[in-house]
Amino acid sequence: MQVLGIETSCDETGVAIYDSEKGLLAHTLYSQIGMHVEYGGVVPELASRDHVRKTLPLIEEAMQIAGLLRQDIQGVAYTAGPGLVGALMVGATIGRSIGFAWKVPTMGVHHMEGHLLAPMLEENRPEFPFIALLVSGGHTQLVKVARMGSYEIIGDTLDDAVGEAFDKTAKLLGMGYPGGAALSALAEQGDIKRFRFPRPMIDRPGLDFSFSGLKTFAVNTAATQGLDEQTKADIAAAFQEAVIDTLLIKCRRAIQQTGWKRLIVAGGVGANRVLRQRLQTMLANEGGAVYFPRHEFCTDNGAMIAYVGCQRLLAGQQDGLEIQVYPRWALESLPPI
């Protein structure tokens, strides 16, 4: 089955084509970061308008890369939520319209299920069951994945997600939007021993997270030290070390509590080099294995949407005639496959 996937949940327009037998045939992506940077964050109305301009040209480009004609497409998948409602409506409307015009079934996909299953796009893919660490956008969650569509959230953030904490701390240090990747790069130049940041909630039972306190600690540290370039790097290093330590402790706890030795990491923060290295070492010590998507599939993309849509369409699931999007959508509410 060849499925066209469309991702428009926030500030990146992604289109891909996935073949259930051959794998990923094509994927194209356009990022709006350059447009939103002057505002210091995503402007929803501008994001929606840009998706309108970019989605159809990207679909044409993906079809050309894959060498397919419209009659070759057997299904269409699009992100139905969670995300910005206007941006979601663009992808949903285009996806449903193409499905209606081409007389093929369509499937609205949960954005976080896409991230969670992005490692399935790789040759070295995990077997079920596994634990998933989702660190994307406003989400930091630990999820038990018994099989596709069977998800149980066992750990969640009580305030800021990891990505939000990175971006806010980067802004404090005078970096532009988005600042997470720049903060990680700056941390490479810092001394992790100069400052000691707290590891939030590790002394409490359970698997929940809290990262807003780290941002406050960074503010207070900067206020007492001043912000010369080396101090910025040292604060970035201490902040990143605290975040990574916290994630490792919670992941180890999840593995030990469940007895499941496979961990997948997905979402933008999952591209962090130090986090990847530390998790690989930790899982090896625990006698398990960790799986990551390639870097280009850590951030939002159409490939993960095409993959999930393909699996659900093959299972006989599909949309009705209504066009529906869900700015908030519980992962645990999804039907199993």
N, C-alpha and C positions, 0 to 999 in steps of 0.2 A: 504494500500500500504506500503510495506517495502522497505526503501531506505537506501542505503549505502552512508555515507557522508565522504568526504576526505578534510582535511584542511592542506595546505602546503604553506601558503602565506609568511611566514617569518622564524622564528626560532623554531617553535613548530609543530610537526607532530601529527595531531589529526584524529582519525577515529571513526565513530559512526554509529549506525543503528537505524533508527526511523520508527516506525509503526504508520500510520495515525489513527488507532483505539486504540492501546494499549499505545502509547507514546514511550518514549525512551527505547530501549531494551538493548543497550550496548554502552559504549564509552571508548576509550583508548587514551592515550596521552603520547607523549615523548617530553621533553623539551631539547633544545640544549644549554641552558644557560651555563652549565659547560664547553662546548667546546669554546664558544665565550668570556668567561669572561677574559681570558688572553689577548685578543685583545682590550678590552674596548668597544666592540660593535659587531654587527652582521657582519660577513664576508660572503657576498652572495654566493661565490663559495663553501665554506665549508657547508653552510646551504643547498644548493642544493644537494650536495653529500650525506649529512646525511639523507635527505628526501628519496633519492634513496634506502638507506640501511634500513630505518625504516618503510616505508609505507606498504609494503606487509606483513611483520610480524605482524604489528598492525591490518591489515585487517583480517588476520587469527585469531588473538586473539579476535577481536570483534565478529567474526562469532561464535567462540566457546562459548563466554560469552552469546550470544543471543540464542545459540542452533539452529542455522540455517545452511542450506546447500545453495550452490550457486543458486540452482533452486528456493529457497524461496525469493531471492532478485528480486524486480520488478522495480528497478530504481537505478541509481547512480548519486550522486551530488558531485561536487568538487568546490573548490574555484578557480574562473577564474580571480580574481583581486579585488581590487588593491593589490599590493604587489611586492616582488622581482621577476623579470621575470623568472629567472632560477628556483627558488623554485616553482613558479606557474606552470611552464611547467612540473615539475615532477608529481604533483597531477593531472593536466589536462590529461597528457599522460596516466597515469595509469588508471584514471577514464574512459576516453574514450575507452581505450583498453578493460577494463573489461566489459563495456557496450556492445561493439561490440562482444566480445567473448561469453558473456552470453545472448546476444540478448535481451537487455533491454534498454530503453531510458536513456539518460544522460542529466544532466543540469548543466551548469556552473553558480555558485552562486557568487553574489557580497559580498565580505568579510564584508563590513560595514552593509549590510542588514542583514547578519547573526547576527552581534552584536546587531543591533537594535531590532531584534525579539527574541533574546535569552530569555527574560522574558516569552515568550510564552511556554517555556519548563517547567515552574513551574505550580503547581496546582492553585495558585492564579495569574491568568494571566489578563492583562488589556484588556478592550474592546476598540475598535476603536470609535472615534478618540482620539489621545493623542499626547503630546509633548515628543520628545526623546532628551535626553542629551547624546551624544556620546562622550566618553572620552577614546579613544583607540589609542595607537600608535601615529601616526602623526596627528590624528584627534581630534579636539574639536569643536563639532557642535551642534546646536539646530535645530531640524527637526520637522516640522509639518507632522504628519502621519494620513492622512484621512482614509486610508485603506491599506491593504497589497499591496505594489508596488506603492502607491501614496505618494510621498515624496517631501516636499518643504523645502529646507534649509533656515532658517530664521536667523541664526547666525553662524559665522565661525571664525576661528582664522586667524589673519592677519600675524602671524609669528610662534613662537613656540607653539606647542600644549601643553596641561597640562602635559601629560606623559613625553614629551621631557624636559620640564622645570624642572620637578621633577628629572629626571635622570642627567641633567646637573648641577643642584644645588648640588645633592648628590656627584657628581664627584668633585666639588669644595671643598666639606667638607671632601674629602679623602675617600669616600666610593667606593666600587667596582661597576662593571656593573652586572645587572641593579640595579640602586640605589634607585628607587622610593619607593619601599616597606621599605627599610632600613631607608630612610629619614623620612617616616611617623612614623616608630617605634621610631626613635630618637626624633621626635617632641613631643612624649608623655612625654619625660623627661624634656622638655624645658619650659621656662617661656615666655608665649605669650605676656606679657606686657613689656618685656625688650626692644624689638625693634618694631618699627611700619613700616611695609612695605606698599607701595602704593597698592591701589585697581585699577588696570588699566582699563581705558575706562568706568568706571561706571558713570562718570559725562557727558558722551556723549549719545545722543539718539541712539537707535538701540540695537542690540543683539550680535554684533561681540565681539571677544575676542583678547587680546594681552598679552602674558606672557613673552616675551623675556626681558622686562624691569625688571621683578622681579629677573631674574637671574643676571642681571647687578647690581641691588641693593644689592643682596646677596654678590657679589664679592666685592663691595665697602665697605659694612659693615664688611666683614671679614678682609679687608685690614686695616681698622682703629682700629679694636678690637683685632686682633690676634685670634688664633684658639685653645684655650684650650677646653677641652671636654664639659664644661658647655656652653661655647659660641657657640659651634657647635650645641648643643641641642636647645639653645635659637634662633639661626638663623633658624634652621629647623622648630621650632614651629611658628615663625613669618611668614616664607615663606608659610607654609601650611595654616595658618589662613588667609593670604591674598588671596590665591588661592580659598579656600573654600568660603570665603565671596564673592568673585567675581562671582563664579559659582552660588551661591544662589541668588544674586541680579539679575543676568541675567535670571535665571530660573523663578524667581518671576515675572519679567517683561514680559517674554514670556507668562506665564499663564494669567496675567492680560490683555495683549494685545489681545490674542486669545480668551479668555473666556473658554479655555479648562482646566479642572480641574484634568486631569490625566497626570502624568509625569512618564516616564520610564528612567532609567539610566543604561547604558551599556558600557562595555569596562573596561580595567584594572584598571583605577583610580576609577571606580565605586565600587571597593572592599574596598575603604578607609572607615574605621569605622566612623571617625568623619564626613565625608561627608554624609554618610548614615543617621546618627543620625540627623544632622542639616536639611537635606532635608525632613526627615519625620516630624520634628517639623514644618517646614515652610509650607508644604503641608497641614498639619492638621489645621494650622492657616488660610489657604486660603480656607478651606472647600473642599480640594481635597485629592488625594491619590498618592503615589509614589510606583513604582514597580522596583524591582531589580532581576537580575538572581542570582542564588547561586554563591558563590565565584569561584568555579571551572569553571563556564561558563562566568566569566568576561573576562578572558584572552582567547587567541585563542583556539578553540576546534572544533572537528568534529561534535558535537551534533547540534550546531546552523546551520551548513552547511547542515546536513541531514534534519533538520526541514524545512528550507527554500526551499531546493531542492524538498522535498516531496510536499509542497504546490504548487509549480510551475508546477511540473509534473502532479499533480492531475488536475490542471487547463488546461492541454493540451499543455503546453510549453515544448520544448525540444531542444537539440542541433542538428545541422546538422552534416555532416561527418567531417568537418574541426576541427582541434584542435586550439582554439584561447584563448589567455590570454590577460589581460589588466592591465599593471602595473599602469596605471592611468585610472580611470573609474568613471564618474560622477554618484552619487547615483540617482539624479533626472532623469537620462536617462532611468531608468528601466521601463519596461512595467508593468502596473497595473494588478492585478488579479481580 
